[in-house]
């Protein structure tokens, strides 16, 4: 798992590119975008929940401090750290 704790400042926004239903879960920082693969399907918010769980672990912050600011139904998302 990639350590992204250096990005965990309140008010920070992160650009995400999410791949749901992947074979393996993975998080990679590529330039200004964080590419995240989750193994759950994109139905009924399951993929978004998995993204928040994985990012809370990588950022070392509680899930309650993470918010999907835009792109909740798409692959490209903007995440805000509260």
PyMOL Python script that loads the backbone (N, CA, C, O; Angstrom):
from pymol import cmd

cmd.read_pdbstr("""\
ATOM      1  N   UNK A   1       0.851  -1.181   0.000  1.00  0.00           N
ATOM      2  CA  UNK A   1       0.000   0.000   0.000  1.00  0.00           C
ATOM      3  C   UNK A   1       0.894   1.239   0.000  1.00  0.00           C
ATOM      4  O   UNK A   1       1.875   1.311   0.740  1.00  0.00           O
ATOM      5  N   UNK A   2       0.552   2.178  -0.810  1.00  0.00           N
ATOM      6  CA  UNK A   2       1.302   3.419  -0.928  1.00  0.00           C
ATOM      7  C   UNK A   2       1.018   4.328   0.256  1.00  0.00           C
ATOM      8  O   UNK A   2      -0.133   4.480   0.665  1.00  0.00           O
ATOM      9  N   UNK A   3       2.058   4.930   0.803  1.00  0.00           N
ATOM     10  CA  UNK A   3       1.907   5.872   1.907  1.00  0.00           C
ATOM     11  C   UNK A   3       1.702   7.275   1.342  1.00  0.00           C
ATOM     12  O   UNK A   3       2.598   7.838   0.713  1.00  0.00           O
ATOM     13  N   UNK A   4       0.527   7.828   1.571  1.00  0.00           N
ATOM     14  CA  UNK A   4       0.195   9.162   1.089  1.00  0.00           C
ATOM     15  C   UNK A   4      -0.028  10.131   2.239  1.00  0.00           C
ATOM     16  O   UNK A   4      -0.653  11.174   2.052  1.00  0.00           O
ATOM     17  N   UNK A   5       0.470   9.807   3.419  1.00  0.00           N
ATOM     18  CA  UNK A   5       0.203  10.619   4.602  1.00  0.00           C
ATOM     19  C   UNK A   5       0.722  12.048   4.474  1.00  0.00           C
ATOM     20  O   UNK A   5       0.235  12.940   5.169  1.00  0.00           O
ATOM     21  N   UNK A   6       1.700  12.282   3.602  1.00  0.00           N
ATOM     22  CA  UNK A   6       2.210  13.644   3.408  1.00  0.00           C
ATOM     23  C   UNK A   6       1.182  14.554   2.728  1.00  0.00           C
ATOM     24  O   UNK A   6       1.341  15.775   2.737  1.00  0.00           O
ATOM     25  N   UNK A   7       0.132  13.975   2.141  1.00  0.00           N
ATOM     26  CA  UNK A   7      -0.925  14.757   1.492  1.00  0.00           C
ATOM     27  C   UNK A   7      -2.096  15.066   2.421  1.00  0.00           C
ATOM     28  O   UNK A   7      -3.008  15.799   2.040  1.00  0.00           O
ATOM     29  N   UNK A   8      -2.082  14.524   3.618  1.00  0.00           N
ATOM     30  CA  UNK A   8      -3.231  14.593   4.522  1.00  0.00           C
ATOM     31  C   UNK A   8      -3.285  15.891   5.318  1.00  0.00           C
ATOM     32  O   UNK A   8      -3.105  15.886   6.535  1.00  0.00           O
ATOM     33  N   UNK A   9      -3.530  16.997   4.633  1.00  0.00           N
ATOM     34  CA  UNK A   9      -3.718  18.281   5.306  1.00  0.00           C
ATOM     35  C   UNK A   9      -5.160  18.736   5.111  1.00  0.00           C
ATOM     36  O   UNK A   9      -5.697  18.601   4.012  1.00  0.00           O
ATOM     37  N   UNK A  10      -5.795  19.267   6.145  1.00  0.00           N
ATOM     38  CA  UNK A  10      -7.171  19.744   5.992  1.00  0.00           C
ATOM     39  C   UNK A  10      -7.280  20.769   4.863  1.00  0.00           C
ATOM     40  O   UNK A  10      -6.443  21.662   4.730  1.00  0.00           O
ATOM     41  N   UNK A  11      -8.321  20.619   4.062  1.00  0.00           N
ATOM     42  CA  UNK A  11      -8.553  21.529   2.954  1.00  0.00           C
ATOM     43  C   UNK A  11      -7.927  21.087   1.644  1.00  0.00           C
ATOM     44  O   UNK A  11      -8.180  21.700   0.606  1.00  0.00           O
ATOM     45  N   UNK A  12      -7.119  20.041   1.668  1.00  0.00           N
ATOM     46  CA  UNK A  12      -6.476  19.542   0.455  1.00  0.00           C
ATOM     47  C   UNK A  12      -7.500  18.836  -0.422  1.00  0.00           C
ATOM     48  O   UNK A  12      -8.361  18.112   0.078  1.00  0.00           O
ATOM     49  N   UNK A  13      -7.406  19.047  -1.729  1.00  0.00           N
ATOM     50  CA  UNK A  13      -8.228  18.303  -2.675  1.00  0.00           C
ATOM     51  C   UNK A  13      -7.309  17.428  -3.517  1.00  0.00           C
ATOM     52  O   UNK A  13      -6.223  17.848  -3.917  1.00  0.00           O
ATOM     53  N   UNK A  14      -7.757  16.220  -3.775  1.00  0.00           N
ATOM     54  CA  UNK A  14      -6.984  15.256  -4.539  1.00  0.00           C
ATOM     55  C   UNK A  14      -7.781  14.812  -5.757  1.00  0.00           C
ATOM     56  O   UNK A  14      -8.987  14.585  -5.664  1.00  0.00           O
ATOM     57  N   UNK A  15      -7.119  14.688  -6.887  1.00  0.00           N
ATOM     58  CA  UNK A  15      -7.744  14.154  -8.099  1.00  0.00           C
ATOM     59  C   UNK A  15      -7.526  12.655  -8.125  1.00  0.00           C
ATOM     60  O   UNK A  15      -6.403  12.176  -7.969  1.00  0.00           O
ATOM     61  N   UNK A  16      -8.618  11.910  -8.324  1.00  0.00           N
ATOM     62  CA  UNK A  16      -8.557  10.454  -8.325  1.00  0.00           C
ATOM     63  C   UNK A  16      -9.017   9.911  -9.668  1.00  0.00           C
ATOM     64  O   UNK A  16      -9.890  10.485 -10.319  1.00  0.00           O
ATOM     65  N   UNK A  17      -8.429   8.816 -10.066  1.00  0.00           N
ATOM     66  CA  UNK A  17      -8.901   8.032 -11.209  1.00  0.00           C
ATOM     67  C   UNK A  17      -9.151   6.638 -10.655  1.00  0.00           C
ATOM     68  O   UNK A  17      -8.210   5.944 -10.269  1.00  0.00           O
ATOM     69  N   UNK A  18     -10.409   6.224 -10.615  1.00  0.00           N
ATOM     70  CA  UNK A  18     -10.799   4.982  -9.954  1.00  0.00           C
ATOM     71  C   UNK A  18     -11.111   3.899 -10.987  1.00  0.00           C
ATOM     72  O   UNK A  18     -11.783   4.147 -11.988  1.00  0.00           O
ATOM     73  N   UNK A  19     -10.610   2.704 -10.722  1.00  0.00           N
ATOM     74  CA  UNK A  19     -10.943   1.531 -11.530  1.00  0.00           C
ATOM     75  C   UNK A  19     -11.636   0.537 -10.607  1.00  0.00           C
ATOM     76  O   UNK A  19     -10.984  -0.116  -9.792  1.00  0.00           O
ATOM     77  N   UNK A  20     -12.967   0.419 -10.736  1.00  0.00           N
ATOM     78  CA  UNK A  20     -13.688  -0.559  -9.913  1.00  0.00           C
ATOM     79  C   UNK A  20     -13.586  -1.947 -10.538  1.00  0.00           C
ATOM     80  O   UNK A  20     -13.215  -2.087 -11.704  1.00  0.00           O
ATOM     81  N   UNK A  21     -13.917  -2.965  -9.757  1.00  0.00           N
ATOM     82  CA  UNK A  21     -13.968  -4.339 -10.244  1.00  0.00           C
ATOM     83  C   UNK A  21     -12.612  -4.831 -10.750  1.00  0.00           C
ATOM     84  O   UNK A  21     -12.557  -5.658 -11.660  1.00  0.00           O
ATOM     85  N   UNK A  22     -11.534  -4.339 -10.180  1.00  0.00           N
ATOM     86  CA  UNK A  22     -10.189  -4.746 -10.588  1.00  0.00           C
ATOM     87  C   UNK A  22      -9.837  -6.094  -9.957  1.00  0.00           C
ATOM     88  O   UNK A  22     -10.452  -6.506  -8.973  1.00  0.00           O
ATOM     89  N   UNK A  23      -8.856  -6.766 -10.523  1.00  0.00           N
ATOM     90  CA  UNK A  23      -8.420  -8.043  -9.946  1.00  0.00           C
ATOM     91  C   UNK A  23      -7.749  -7.858  -8.595  1.00  0.00           C
ATOM     92  O   UNK A  23      -7.953  -8.645  -7.672  1.00  0.00           O
ATOM     93  N   UNK A  24      -6.940  -6.798  -8.492  1.00  0.00           N
ATOM     94  CA  UNK A  24      -6.246  -6.523  -7.232  1.00  0.00           C
ATOM     95  C   UNK A  24      -6.437  -5.061  -6.859  1.00  0.00           C
ATOM     96  O   UNK A  24      -6.579  -4.198  -7.725  1.00  0.00           O
ATOM     97  N   UNK A  25      -6.439  -4.798  -5.569  1.00  0.00           N
ATOM     98  CA  UNK A  25      -6.549  -3.425  -5.081  1.00  0.00           C
ATOM     99  C   UNK A  25      -5.165  -2.793  -5.080  1.00  0.00           C
ATOM    100  O   UNK A  25      -4.174  -3.442  -4.742  1.00  0.00           O
ATOM    101  N   UNK A  26      -5.107  -1.512  -5.464  1.00  0.00           N
ATOM    102  CA  UNK A  26      -3.823  -0.837  -5.581  1.00  0.00           C
ATOM    103  C   UNK A  26      -4.044   0.670  -5.546  1.00  0.00           C
ATOM    104  O   UNK A  26      -5.075   1.168  -5.996  1.00  0.00           O
ATOM    105  N   UNK A  27      -3.065   1.386  -5.009  1.00  0.00           N
ATOM    106  CA  UNK A  27      -3.072   2.853  -5.027  1.00  0.00           C
ATOM    107  C   UNK A  27      -1.716   3.309  -5.524  1.00  0.00           C
ATOM    108  O   UNK A  27      -0.680   2.879  -5.016  1.00  0.00           O
ATOM    109  N   UNK A  28      -1.727   4.195  -6.532  1.00  0.00           N
ATOM    110  CA  UNK A  28      -0.475   4.742  -7.068  1.00  0.00           C
ATOM    111  C   UNK A  28      -0.644   6.233  -7.303  1.00  0.00           C
ATOM    112  O   UNK A  28      -1.685   6.680  -7.784  1.00  0.00           O
ATOM    113  N   UNK A  29       0.368   6.988  -6.967  1.00  0.00           N
ATOM    114  CA  UNK A  29       0.390   8.413  -7.278  1.00  0.00           C
ATOM    115  C   UNK A  29       1.100   8.571  -8.618  1.00  0.00           C
ATOM    116  O   UNK A  29       2.252   8.164  -8.770  1.00  0.00           O
ATOM    117  N   UNK A  30       0.402   9.167  -9.591  1.00  0.00           N
ATOM    118  CA  UNK A  30       0.977   9.405 -10.911  1.00  0.00           C
ATOM    119  C   UNK A  30       0.823  10.884 -11.222  1.00  0.00           C
ATOM    120  O   UNK A  30      -0.233  11.327 -11.675  1.00  0.00           O
ATOM    121  N   UNK A  31       1.874  11.637 -10.979  1.00  0.00           N
ATOM    122  CA  UNK A  31       1.810  13.081 -11.190  1.00  0.00           C
ATOM    123  C   UNK A  31       0.856  13.709 -10.191  1.00  0.00           C
ATOM    124  O   UNK A  31       0.994  13.516  -8.983  1.00  0.00           O
ATOM    125  N   UNK A  32      -0.113  14.462 -10.697  1.00  0.00           N
ATOM    126  CA  UNK A  32      -1.093  15.123  -9.831  1.00  0.00           C
ATOM    127  C   UNK A  32      -2.313  14.259  -9.557  1.00  0.00           C
ATOM    128  O   UNK A  32      -3.216  14.678  -8.832  1.00  0.00           O
ATOM    129  N   UNK A  33      -2.353  13.070 -10.121  1.00  0.00           N
ATOM    130  CA  UNK A  33      -3.512  12.195  -9.990  1.00  0.00           C
ATOM    131  C   UNK A  33      -3.144  10.952  -9.188  1.00  0.00           C
ATOM    132  O   UNK A  33      -2.043  10.415  -9.302  1.00  0.00           O
ATOM    133  N   UNK A  34      -4.095  10.516  -8.380  1.00  0.00           N
ATOM    134  CA  UNK A  34      -3.925   9.270  -7.649  1.00  0.00           C
ATOM    135  C   UNK A  34      -4.797   8.230  -8.340  1.00  0.00           C
ATOM    136  O   UNK A  34      -6.013   8.393  -8.441  1.00  0.00           O
ATOM    137  N   UNK A  35      -4.168   7.167  -8.810  1.00  0.00           N
ATOM    138  CA  UNK A  35      -4.885   6.072  -9.456  1.00  0.00           C
ATOM    139  C   UNK A  35      -5.158   5.014  -8.397  1.00  0.00           C
ATOM    140  O   UNK A  35      -4.245   4.536  -7.724  1.00  0.00           O
ATOM    141  N   UNK A  36      -6.427   4.659  -8.263  1.00  0.00           N
ATOM    142  CA  UNK A  36      -6.810   3.682  -7.255  1.00  0.00           C
ATOM    143  C   UNK A  36      -7.664   2.603  -7.901  1.00  0.00           C
ATOM    144  O   UNK A  36      -8.616   2.890  -8.627  1.00  0.00           O
ATOM    145  N   UNK A  37      -7.305   1.357  -7.623  1.00  0.00           N
ATOM    146  CA  UNK A  37      -8.062   0.213  -8.121  1.00  0.00           C
ATOM    147  C   UNK A  37      -8.675  -0.494  -6.922  1.00  0.00           C
ATOM    148  O   UNK A  37      -7.995  -0.774  -5.935  1.00  0.00           O
ATOM    149  N   UNK A  38      -9.965  -0.778  -7.022  1.00  0.00           N
ATOM    150  CA  UNK A  38     -10.670  -1.507  -5.961  1.00  0.00           C
ATOM    151  C   UNK A  38     -11.303  -2.749  -6.564  1.00  0.00           C
ATOM    152  O   UNK A  38     -11.609  -2.781  -7.756  1.00  0.00           O
ATOM    153  N   UNK A  39     -11.495  -3.756  -5.753  1.00  0.00           N
ATOM    154  CA  UNK A  39     -11.979  -5.042  -6.251  1.00  0.00           C
ATOM    155  C   UNK A  39     -13.501  -5.177  -6.248  1.00  0.00           C
ATOM    156  O   UNK A  39     -14.032  -6.179  -6.726  1.00  0.00           O
ATOM    157  N   UNK A  40     -14.197  -4.192  -5.721  1.00  0.00           N
ATOM    158  CA  UNK A  40     -15.658  -4.274  -5.641  1.00  0.00           C
ATOM    159  C   UNK A  40     -16.300  -3.620  -6.863  1.00  0.00           C
ATOM    160  O   UNK A  40     -15.706  -2.735  -7.479  1.00  0.00           O
ATOM    161  N   UNK A  41     -17.517  -4.056  -7.216  1.00  0.00           N
ATOM    162  CA  UNK A  41     -18.192  -3.484  -8.378  1.00  0.00           C
ATOM    163  C   UNK A  41     -18.764  -2.098  -8.070  1.00  0.00           C
ATOM    164  O   UNK A  41     -18.995  -1.759  -6.910  1.00  0.00           O
ATOM    165  N   UNK A  42     -18.987  -1.308  -9.114  1.00  0.00           N
ATOM    166  CA  UNK A  42     -19.513   0.053  -8.910  1.00  0.00           C
ATOM    167  C   UNK A  42     -21.037   0.077  -8.811  1.00  0.00           C
ATOM    168  O   UNK A  42     -21.711   0.673  -9.652  1.00  0.00           O
ATOM    169  N   UNK A  43     -21.565  -0.562  -7.799  1.00  0.00           N
ATOM    170  CA  UNK A  43     -23.017  -0.575  -7.638  1.00  0.00           C
ATOM    171  C   UNK A  43     -23.399  -0.179  -6.221  1.00  0.00           C
ATOM    172  O   UNK A  43     -22.803  -0.633  -5.244  1.00  0.00           O
ATOM    173  N   UNK A  44     -24.398   0.671  -6.134  1.00  0.00           N
ATOM    174  CA  UNK A  44     -24.945   1.123  -4.846  1.00  0.00           C
ATOM    175  C   UNK A  44     -23.893   1.720  -3.913  1.00  0.00           C
ATOM    176  O   UNK A  44     -23.994   1.578  -2.695  1.00  0.00           O
ATOM    177  N   UNK A  45     -22.883   2.388  -4.479  1.00  0.00           N
ATOM    178  CA  UNK A  45     -21.883   3.070  -3.664  1.00  0.00           C
ATOM    179  C   UNK A  45     -20.818   2.186  -3.064  1.00  0.00           C
ATOM    180  O   UNK A  45     -20.012   2.659  -2.263  1.00  0.00           O
ATOM    181  N   UNK A  46     -20.787   0.907  -3.427  1.00  0.00           N
ATOM    182  CA  UNK A  46     -19.802  -0.007  -2.848  1.00  0.00           C
ATOM    183  C   UNK A  46     -18.378   0.378  -3.231  1.00  0.00           C
ATOM    184  O   UNK A  46     -17.476   0.328  -2.394  1.00  0.00           O
ATOM    185  N   UNK A  47     -18.170   0.762  -4.486  1.00  0.00           N
ATOM    186  CA  UNK A  47     -16.824   1.145  -4.930  1.00  0.00           C
ATOM    187  C   UNK A  47     -16.379   2.423  -4.225  1.00  0.00           C
ATOM    188  O   UNK A  47     -15.224   2.526  -3.811  1.00  0.00           O
ATOM    189  N   UNK A  48     -17.274   3.397  -4.083  1.00  0.00           N
ATOM    190  CA  UNK A  48     -16.913   4.636  -3.381  1.00  0.00           C
ATOM    191  C   UNK A  48     -16.544   4.354  -1.927  1.00  0.00           C
ATOM    192  O   UNK A  48     -15.605   4.948  -1.397  1.00  0.00           O
ATOM    193  N   UNK A  49     -17.270   3.463  -1.291  1.00  0.00           N
ATOM    194  CA  UNK A  49     -16.957   3.101   0.096  1.00  0.00           C
ATOM    195  C   UNK A  49     -15.581   2.442   0.177  1.00  0.00           C
ATOM    196  O   UNK A  49     -14.819   2.709   1.106  1.00  0.00           O
ATOM    197  N   UNK A  50     -15.260   1.582  -0.791  1.00  0.00           N
ATOM    198  CA  UNK A  50     -13.955   0.930  -0.809  1.00  0.00           C
ATOM    199  C   UNK A  50     -12.839   1.939  -1.066  1.00  0.00           C
ATOM    200  O   UNK A  50     -11.752   1.826  -0.500  1.00  0.00           O
ATOM    201  N   UNK A  51     -13.109   2.926  -1.922  1.00  0.00           N
ATOM    202  CA  UNK A  51     -12.126   3.978  -2.199  1.00  0.00           C
ATOM    203  C   UNK A  51     -11.843   4.774  -0.932  1.00  0.00           C
ATOM    204  O   UNK A  51     -10.684   5.020  -0.597  1.00  0.00           O
ATOM    205  N   UNK A  52     -12.890   5.173  -0.233  1.00  0.00           N
ATOM    206  CA  UNK A  52     -12.708   5.943   1.001  1.00  0.00           C
ATOM    207  C   UNK A  52     -11.968   5.135   2.064  1.00  0.00           C
ATOM    208  O   UNK A  52     -11.127   5.675   2.782  1.00  0.00           O
ATOM    209  N   UNK A  53     -12.278   3.850   2.165  1.00  0.00           N
ATOM    210  CA  UNK A  53     -11.610   3.002   3.146  1.00  0.00           C
ATOM    211  C   UNK A  53     -10.116   2.869   2.825  1.00  0.00           C
ATOM    212  O   UNK A  53      -9.273   2.997   3.713  1.00  0.00           O
ATOM    213  N   UNK A  54      -9.799   2.614   1.559  1.00  0.00           N
ATOM    214  CA  UNK A  54      -8.399   2.452   1.159  1.00  0.00           C
ATOM    215  C   UNK A  54      -7.626   3.754   1.315  1.00  0.00           C
ATOM    216  O   UNK A  54      -6.487   3.747   1.782  1.00  0.00           O
ATOM    217  N   UNK A  55      -8.237   4.871   0.928  1.00  0.00           N
ATOM    218  CA  UNK A  55      -7.545   6.151   1.042  1.00  0.00           C
ATOM    219  C   UNK A  55      -7.382   6.590   2.488  1.00  0.00           C
ATOM    220  O   UNK A  55      -6.388   7.232   2.829  1.00  0.00           O
ATOM    221  N   UNK A  56      -8.342   6.253   3.345  1.00  0.00           N
ATOM    222  CA  UNK A  56      -8.178   6.616   4.754  1.00  0.00           C
ATOM    223  C   UNK A  56      -6.984   5.880   5.351  1.00  0.00           C
ATOM    224  O   UNK A  56      -6.280   6.422   6.202  1.00  0.00           O
ATOM    225  N   UNK A  57      -6.757   4.658   4.911  1.00  0.00           N
ATOM    226  CA  UNK A  57      -5.605   3.895   5.380  1.00  0.00           C
ATOM    227  C   UNK A  57      -4.307   4.468   4.799  1.00  0.00           C
ATOM    228  O   UNK A  57      -3.318   4.608   5.518  1.00  0.00           O
ATOM    229  N   UNK A  58      -4.307   4.799   3.500  1.00  0.00           N
ATOM    230  CA  UNK A  58      -3.095   5.319   2.849  1.00  0.00           C
ATOM    231  C   UNK A  58      -2.741   6.721   3.347  1.00  0.00           C
ATOM    232  O   UNK A  58      -1.564   7.065   3.457  1.00  0.00           O
ATOM    233  N   UNK A  59      -3.762   7.526   3.648  1.00  0.00           N
ATOM    234  CA  UNK A  59      -3.535   8.895   4.123  1.00  0.00           C
ATOM    235  C   UNK A  59      -3.359   8.952   5.639  1.00  0.00           C
ATOM    236  O   UNK A  59      -2.919   9.965   6.182  1.00  0.00           O
ATOM    237  N   UNK A  60      -3.705   7.860   6.316  1.00  0.00           N
ATOM    238  CA  UNK A  60      -3.644   7.770   7.773  1.00  0.00           C
ATOM    239  C   UNK A  60      -4.544   8.808   8.440  1.00  0.00           C
ATOM    240  O   UNK A  60      -4.140   9.502   9.372  1.00  0.00           O
ATOM    241  N   UNK A  61      -5.779   8.895   7.933  1.00  0.00           N
ATOM    242  CA  UNK A  61      -6.807   9.767   8.508  1.00  0.00           C
ATOM    243  C   UNK A  61      -8.097   8.952   8.625  1.00  0.00           C
ATOM    244  O   UNK A  61      -8.276   7.981   7.890  1.00  0.00           O
ATOM    245  N   UNK A  62      -8.991   9.330   9.530  1.00  0.00           N
ATOM    246  CA  UNK A  62     -10.269   8.626   9.624  1.00  0.00           C
ATOM    247  C   UNK A  62     -11.139   8.881   8.386  1.00  0.00           C
ATOM    248  O   UNK A  62     -11.047   9.933   7.753  1.00  0.00           O
ATOM    249  N   UNK A  63     -11.981   7.900   8.056  1.00  0.00           N
ATOM    250  CA  UNK A  63     -12.873   8.044   6.891  1.00  0.00           C
ATOM    251  C   UNK A  63     -13.787   9.251   7.030  1.00  0.00           C
ATOM    252  O   UNK A  63     -14.198   9.833   6.026  1.00  0.00           O
ATOM    253  N   UNK A  64     -14.105   9.632   8.246  1.00  0.00           N
ATOM    254  CA  UNK A  64     -15.008  10.763   8.473  1.00  0.00           C
ATOM    255  C   UNK A  64     -14.393  12.083   8.008  1.00  0.00           C
ATOM    256  O   UNK A  64     -15.117  13.063   7.831  1.00  0.00           O
ATOM    257  N   UNK A  65     -13.076  12.132   7.805  1.00  0.00           N
ATOM    258  CA  UNK A  65     -12.416  13.352   7.322  1.00  0.00           C
ATOM    259  C   UNK A  65     -12.293  13.385   5.805  1.00  0.00           C
ATOM    260  O   UNK A  65     -11.738  14.337   5.257  1.00  0.00           O
ATOM    261  N   UNK A  66     -12.798  12.367   5.118  1.00  0.00           N
ATOM    262  CA  UNK A  66     -12.721  12.309   3.662  1.00  0.00           C
ATOM    263  C   UNK A  66     -14.105  12.507   3.054  1.00  0.00           C
ATOM    264  O   UNK A  66     -15.103  11.992   3.558  1.00  0.00           O
ATOM    265  N   UNK A  67     -14.141  13.260   1.969  1.00  0.00           N
ATOM    266  CA  UNK A  67     -15.410  13.552   1.305  1.00  0.00           C
ATOM    267  C   UNK A  67     -15.190  13.551  -0.207  1.00  0.00           C
ATOM    268  O   UNK A  67     -14.247  14.164  -0.706  1.00  0.00           O
ATOM    269  N   UNK A  68     -16.070  12.857  -0.929  1.00  0.00           N
ATOM    270  CA  UNK A  68     -16.009  12.917  -2.387  1.00  0.00           C
ATOM    271  C   UNK A  68     -16.712  14.201  -2.800  1.00  0.00           C
ATOM    272  O   UNK A  68     -17.934  14.317  -2.702  1.00  0.00           O
ATOM    273  N   UNK A  69     -15.918  15.168  -3.266  1.00  0.00           N
ATOM    274  CA  UNK A  69     -16.447  16.488  -3.597  1.00  0.00           C
ATOM    275  C   UNK A  69     -17.157  16.486  -4.949  1.00  0.00           C
ATOM    276  O   UNK A  69     -18.155  17.184  -5.126  1.00  0.00           O
ATOM    277  N   UNK A  70     -16.649  15.707  -5.899  1.00  0.00           N
ATOM    278  CA  UNK A  70     -17.307  15.615  -7.205  1.00  0.00           C
ATOM    279  C   UNK A  70     -16.947  14.289  -7.854  1.00  0.00           C
ATOM    280  O   UNK A  70     -15.926  13.678  -7.538  1.00  0.00           O
ATOM    281  N   UNK A  71     -17.808  13.856  -8.769  1.00  0.00           N
ATOM    282  CA  UNK A  71     -17.555  12.634  -9.513  1.00  0.00           C
ATOM    283  C   UNK A  71     -17.979  11.366  -8.812  1.00  0.00           C
ATOM    284  O   UNK A  71     -17.399  10.307  -9.053  1.00  0.00           O
ATOM    285  N   UNK A  72     -18.971  11.446  -7.953  1.00  0.00           N
ATOM    286  CA  UNK A  72     -19.386  10.276  -7.179  1.00  0.00           C
ATOM    287  C   UNK A  72     -19.838   9.114  -8.062  1.00  0.00           C
ATOM    288  O   UNK A  72     -19.732   7.960  -7.646  1.00  0.00           O
ATOM    289  N   UNK A  73     -20.336   9.386  -9.263  1.00  0.00           N
ATOM    290  CA  UNK A  73     -20.814   8.315 -10.131  1.00  0.00           C
ATOM    291  C   UNK A  73     -19.886   8.041 -11.308  1.00  0.00           C
ATOM    292  O   UNK A  73     -20.212   7.226 -12.171  1.00  0.00           O
ATOM    293  N   UNK A  74     -18.747   8.701 -11.358  1.00  0.00           N
ATOM    294  CA  UNK A  74     -17.813   8.500 -12.466  1.00  0.00           C
ATOM    295  C   UNK A  74     -16.478   7.945 -11.995  1.00  0.00           C
ATOM    296  O   UNK A  74     -16.262   7.737 -10.801  1.00  0.00           O
ATOM    297  N   UNK A  75     -15.589   7.710 -12.947  1.00  0.00           N
ATOM    298  CA  UNK A  75     -14.261   7.199 -12.619  1.00  0.00           C
ATOM    299  C   UNK A  75     -13.323   8.306 -12.125  1.00  0.00           C
ATOM    300  O   UNK A  75     -12.443   8.060 -11.301  1.00  0.00           O
ATOM    301  N   UNK A  76     -13.516   9.508 -12.630  1.00  0.00           N
ATOM    302  CA  UNK A  76     -12.702  10.645 -12.201  1.00  0.00           C
ATOM    303  C   UNK A  76     -13.406  11.332 -11.042  1.00  0.00           C
ATOM    304  O   UNK A  76     -14.548  11.773 -11.168  1.00  0.00           O
ATOM    305  N   UNK A  77     -12.717  11.416  -9.920  1.00  0.00           N
ATOM    306  CA  UNK A  77     -13.306  11.976  -8.712  1.00  0.00           C
ATOM    307  C   UNK A  77     -12.391  13.041  -8.124  1.00  0.00           C
ATOM    308  O   UNK A  77     -11.183  13.054  -8.361  1.00  0.00           O
ATOM    309  N   UNK A  78     -12.995  13.923  -7.359  1.00  0.00           N
ATOM    310  CA  UNK A  78     -12.232  14.886  -6.569  1.00  0.00           C
ATOM    311  C   UNK A  78     -12.536  14.592  -5.108  1.00  0.00           C
ATOM    312  O   UNK A  78     -13.697  14.567  -4.698  1.00  0.00           O
ATOM    313  N   UNK A  79     -11.496  14.370  -4.336  1.00  0.00           N
ATOM    314  CA  UNK A  79     -11.633  14.047  -2.926  1.00  0.00           C
ATOM    315  C   UNK A  79     -11.151  15.231  -2.100  1.00  0.00           C
ATOM    316  O   UNK A  79     -10.102  15.809  -2.388  1.00  0.00           O
ATOM    317  N   UNK A  80     -11.914  15.590  -1.078  1.00  0.00           N
ATOM    318  CA  UNK A  80     -11.531  16.687  -0.185  1.00  0.00           C
ATOM    319  C   UNK A  80     -11.245  16.119   1.188  1.00  0.00           C
ATOM    320  O   UNK A  80     -11.988  15.283   1.701  1.00  0.00           O
ATOM    321  N   UNK A  81     -10.149  16.588   1.777  1.00  0.00           N
ATOM    322  CA  UNK A  81      -9.807  16.192   3.144  1.00  0.00           C
ATOM    323  C   UNK A  81     -10.311  17.279   4.075  1.00  0.00           C
ATOM    324  O   UNK A  81      -9.934  18.443   3.941  1.00  0.00           O
ATOM    325  N   UNK A  82     -11.156  16.903   5.011  1.00  0.00           N
ATOM    326  CA  UNK A  82     -11.757  17.859   5.944  1.00  0.00           C
ATOM    327  C   UNK A  82     -10.884  18.052   7.157  1.00  0.00           C
ATOM    328  O   UNK A  82     -11.232  18.823   8.051  1.00  0.00           O
TER     329      UNK A  82
END
""", "prot")
cmd.dss("prot")
cmd.show_as("cartoon", "prot")
cmd.util.cbc("prot")
cmd.orient("prot")
